[in-house]
Amino acid sequence: MAERVDKIKIVRFKFFKSPFKNSNFSPLQPLTVAPLMQQGFTYMMLLAVVAVLGITSGVAVQYQSKISHREKEKELLFRGQAIMKAIQSYYVAGKTVKLYPPSLDALLHDNRFASKKHIRKLYIDPFTLKADWVVIKNQYGAGILGVHSRSNKHPLKQANFPVGLESFELASSYSDWHFVYQLTPKVPLINKNGVTK
């Protein structure tokens, strides 16, 4: 009897037609669609990973750009103040006649002395990457009071500037950051007896 049941099964499966053309479909194996669903799921996961990587790399690039911008800004403050202090040093070094330097090169080689430097080196502008500072001359055009950058980028720093640079808070671009040494007239100090010091 068992032998007859097996023959009936074989005959039955012999005439079963495969729903898939050119496939190795066997009616003895259960029909599964899991591999097809897994392929679709894998594809969707791959798309999701690519999208997440794209977003995070874009954010990372913006973050790195902002860090670079902030570093250049700090360097501009340092270099501008160094030039401003060098101009002050040049002016103060004149014992009898106080003069502003005729050029930025005069800060490196002061012709009034045998070997005097007021600045270690002439710095380049960190934004333009050139020594193309715009010089600010005095009212007679004979000496340099200070410098400023040619960059029109908007400053990130808007507050807490060093003493003497408070005007930078109103700046709309780095070209508005004027590193200028100017004499401020001394205000006479009067003590309680009315005597001027």
Contacts in CASP RR format, 6 or more apart in sequence:
PFRMAT RR
TARGET T0000
AUTHOR 0000-0000-0000
METHOD contacts of the structure
MODEL  1
MAERVDKIKIVRFKFFKSPFKNSNFSPLQPLTVAPLMQQGFTYMMLLAVV
AVLGITSGVAVQYQSKISHREKEKELLFRGQAIMKAIQSYYVAGKTVKLY
PPSLDALLHDNRFASKKHIRKLYIDPFTLKADWVVIKNQYGAGILGVHSR
SNKHPLKQANFPVGLESFELASSYSDWHFVYQLTPKVPLINKNGVTK
13 27 0 8 1.000
13 28 0 8 1.000
16 27 0 8 1.000
18 25 0 8 1.000
18 27 0 8 1.000
19 25 0 8 1.000
25 31 0 8 1.000
66 156 0 8 1.000
69 153 0 8 1.000
69 156 0 8 1.000
70 156 0 8 1.000
72 126 0 8 1.000
72 127 0 8 1.000
73 155 0 8 1.000
73 156 0 8 1.000
73 157 0 8 1.000
73 174 0 8 1.000
75 126 0 8 1.000
76 125 0 8 1.000
76 126 0 8 1.000
76 127 0 8 1.000
76 149 0 8 1.000
76 151 0 8 1.000
76 174 0 8 1.000
76 177 0 8 1.000
77 157 0 8 1.000
77 162 0 8 1.000
77 165 0 8 1.000
77 177 0 8 1.000
79 123 0 8 1.000
79 124 0 8 1.000
79 125 0 8 1.000
79 126 0 8 1.000
80 123 0 8 1.000
80 147 0 8 1.000
80 177 0 8 1.000
80 179 0 8 1.000
81 162 0 8 1.000
81 165 0 8 1.000
81 179 0 8 1.000
82 119 0 8 1.000
82 123 0 8 1.000
83 104 0 8 1.000
83 107 0 8 1.000
83 119 0 8 1.000
83 123 0 8 1.000
83 133 0 8 1.000
83 146 0 8 1.000
83 147 0 8 1.000
83 179 0 8 1.000
84 146 0 8 1.000
84 147 0 8 1.000
84 179 0 8 1.000
84 180 0 8 1.000
84 181 0 8 1.000
85 119 0 8 1.000
85 181 0 8 1.000
86 107 0 8 1.000
86 118 0 8 1.000
86 119 0 8 1.000
87 100 0 8 1.000
87 101 0 8 1.000
87 107 0 8 1.000
87 118 0 8 1.000
87 144 0 8 1.000
87 145 0 8 1.000
87 146 0 8 1.000
87 181 0 8 1.000
88 181 0 8 1.000
89 107 0 8 1.000
89 118 0 8 1.000
89 119 0 8 1.000
90 99 0 8 1.000
90 100 0 8 1.000
90 101 0 8 1.000
90 106 0 8 1.000
90 107 0 8 1.000
90 110 0 8 1.000
90 118 0 8 1.000
91 98 0 8 1.000
91 99 0 8 1.000
91 100 0 8 1.000
91 101 0 8 1.000
91 181 0 8 1.000
91 183 0 8 1.000
92 98 0 8 1.000
93 110 0 8 1.000
93 112 0 8 1.000
93 113 0 8 1.000
93 116 0 8 1.000
93 118 0 8 1.000
94 112 0 8 1.000
99 143 0 8 1.000
100 138 0 8 1.000
100 142 0 8 1.000
100 143 0 8 1.000
100 144 0 8 1.000
100 145 0 8 1.000
101 107 0 8 1.000
101 110 0 8 1.000
101 118 0 8 1.000
101 143 0 8 1.000
101 144 0 8 1.000
102 142 0 8 1.000
102 143 0 8 1.000
102 144 0 8 1.000
103 144 0 8 1.000
104 122 0 8 1.000
104 131 0 8 1.000
104 133 0 8 1.000
104 135 0 8 1.000
104 144 0 8 1.000
104 147 0 8 1.000
105 122 0 8 1.000
107 117 0 8 1.000
107 118 0 8 1.000
107 119 0 8 1.000
107 122 0 8 1.000
108 117 0 8 1.000
108 118 0 8 1.000
108 119 0 8 1.000
108 121 0 8 1.000
108 122 0 8 1.000
109 117 0 8 1.000
110 116 0 8 1.000
110 117 0 8 1.000
110 118 0 8 1.000
122 131 0 8 1.000
123 131 0 8 1.000
124 130 0 8 1.000
124 131 0 8 1.000
125 131 0 8 1.000
125 132 0 8 1.000
125 133 0 8 1.000
125 149 0 8 1.000
125 150 0 8 1.000
125 151 0 8 1.000
127 149 0 8 1.000
127 150 0 8 1.000
127 151 0 8 1.000
127 153 0 8 1.000
127 174 0 8 1.000
128 149 0 8 1.000
128 150 0 8 1.000
128 151 0 8 1.000
132 150 0 8 1.000
133 147 0 8 1.000
133 148 0 8 1.000
133 149 0 8 1.000
133 150 0 8 1.000
134 147 0 8 1.000
134 148 0 8 1.000
134 149 0 8 1.000
134 150 0 8 1.000
134 175 0 8 1.000
135 144 0 8 1.000
135 146 0 8 1.000
135 147 0 8 1.000
136 144 0 8 1.000
136 145 0 8 1.000
136 146 0 8 1.000
136 147 0 8 1.000
136 148 0 8 1.000
136 178 0 8 1.000
136 180 0 8 1.000
137 143 0 8 1.000
137 144 0 8 1.000
137 145 0 8 1.000
138 144 0 8 1.000
138 145 0 8 1.000
145 180 0 8 1.000
145 181 0 8 1.000
145 182 0 8 1.000
146 178 0 8 1.000
146 179 0 8 1.000
146 180 0 8 1.000
146 181 0 8 1.000
147 178 0 8 1.000
147 179 0 8 1.000
148 174 0 8 1.000
148 175 0 8 1.000
148 176 0 8 1.000
148 177 0 8 1.000
148 178 0 8 1.000
148 179 0 8 1.000
149 174 0 8 1.000
149 175 0 8 1.000
149 177 0 8 1.000
150 175 0 8 1.000
151 173 0 8 1.000
151 174 0 8 1.000
151 175 0 8 1.000
152 173 0 8 1.000
152 174 0 8 1.000
152 175 0 8 1.000
153 173 0 8 1.000
153 174 0 8 1.000
154 172 0 8 1.000
154 173 0 8 1.000
155 168 0 8 1.000
155 171 0 8 1.000
155 173 0 8 1.000
155 174 0 8 1.000
155 177 0 8 1.000
157 168 0 8 1.000
158 169 0 8 1.000
159 169 0 8 1.000
161 168 0 8 1.000
161 169 0 8 1.000
165 177 0 8 1.000
165 179 0 8 1.000
167 178 0 8 1.000
168 176 0 8 1.000
168 177 0 8 1.000
170 176 0 8 1.000
171 177 0 8 1.000
188 196 0 8 1.000
188 197 0 8 1.000
189 196 0 8 1.000
189 197 0 8 1.000
190 196 0 8 1.000
190 197 0 8 1.000
191 197 0 8 1.000
END
